[in-house]
Amino acid sequence: MKIHDIMHKDCCYIEADESLQLAATKMQREDVGALPVARNDKLVGMITDRDIVVRGVAVNKDVRRTKVSDLMSSGVLYCFDDDEVEKVAENMAQQKVRRLPVVDREKKLLGMVSLGDIAWRASGTAAGEALSQISRAA
């Protein structure tokens, strides 16, 4: 089974030049704690609610004027839409992450996949092992 079979295709993202305030508003509306960051539909980073609070609000950044690109993490992990689910689950366990942006081979953002997606839609030993390893590390 491939990641494109189980990923969330309607994933919310934010453009790199948008404000932290817009990012926080999108997170609230979508009930998520992280957003992939794109520039011209290409994945360039991730921003989390923690990034906004700790690296923005806590140091008095103006959330209306500070750009997402100023605080995002640019070394973001991702997977390809044609990757095997088993391979992605193993990688998520090794990297101790719970969600990954999904891109095509040109790094165009296509969606998101979470360990919950893997466990729920593609039940198997890799997903169970990944969940177990990440939960122990948390």
N, C-alpha and C positions, 0 to 999 in steps of 0.2 A: 504494500500500500504506500502511496506517495503522500507527501505533506499537502499537496493541493487538494487531496480528497477530504481532509479533515480540518483545514485551517479556516479561520474566520475571514471571509472575503470582504466584509463590510467594515473593515477596521478603521477607526478614527485615527487621524494623524494631524500633525501641525506643521506648517511651513516654518522654515528656519528663521525667517525675518519677522514672524509674528511676535506679539508681546507675551510676556509671562502671564499677564492677566487673562489673555485669551486662552492660553494653554490651561490655566487653572479652571477657567469656565468650561472648557471642553471636557476636562477630567471630571468635573462635578456633574455635568450633563450626562456623560457616558458612564459614570460610576466606575472609573478606572484610575489607577495610580501611576500610570506611565503612558506616554505617547511616543510613537515613532516620530522622528523629525525628518522632513523631506525638503528637498530643494528641486523644483522641476520634476516632481514625481520620483526622484531617486532618494533612497535612504542615505541620510548623512549623520544620523545620531538618534539619541533617545533622551527624553526629559521626564523626570519623575516628580511626583508631588514633593518628595523629600528635597530634590534639587531646588525647587522653587522656594521652599521654606528655609532650608539651611544655607544655601548659597545665594539666595535672593533676599527674602524678607528679613532674615536674621541679621544681615549686614546692610540693611536700609537701602536696598536697590529699589528703584521706582518700578513697580511691576507693570505700569502702563507704558513705560519707555524702554525698559530693558528687553532686548530681543531673546528669544528662545536660544538662538545660536550662541549667545554669550554664556549660557549656563549648561547647555546640553552636554552629554557625554558623546564624544565622537567615535570612540573606539568600541562601537556597538557590535555585539554578536548577532548573527542572523543565520537563517538557513535558506536554502533554495526550494522553490515550489516543487521541483522534481526530485528532491531528496527522499530517500526511503524513511518511513516513520521510525523504524527500529534504529537507524543510524542517528537520527535527530534526538530520539529519546536518550540514547547512550551519551551523546554530546552534551545534552542538557544536564545529565547527571554528573558528568565530569566537570562541567563548568559551574555547576550548582546554580542554575537559573531556572525560573519557573515559566518564562515566556520568551518567545523569540519573534522578531519581525520576519516575514517571509518575503523574499525578493525573487525576481527572475535573474537570469544570467547577466543582464545589463544593470542589475541592482535597482530596478524599478520596484517600488513597494507594492506588494500585492495583497498583504494581509498580515495576520498574526496567528501564532499557534501557541497554546499553553500546554503544560503538563496535564491539566484537566481534560483538554481536548484529546490528547493522546490516550489517557487512561479511559475516558468515556467512550470514544469512538473507535479506538483501535486497541482494545484491551489485549494485553500480552505481557510477557515477562519483562521486556525492556521497559515498558511504561511503569510497571510495578516496581522494578528495581530503581528506576530514576526517581520516582516519588519517594521511595524509601531512603535513598542516599541524600536527596535534598532535604528531606524532613529531619534527618539526623544532624545535618550541618547547621540548620537554622536555630 
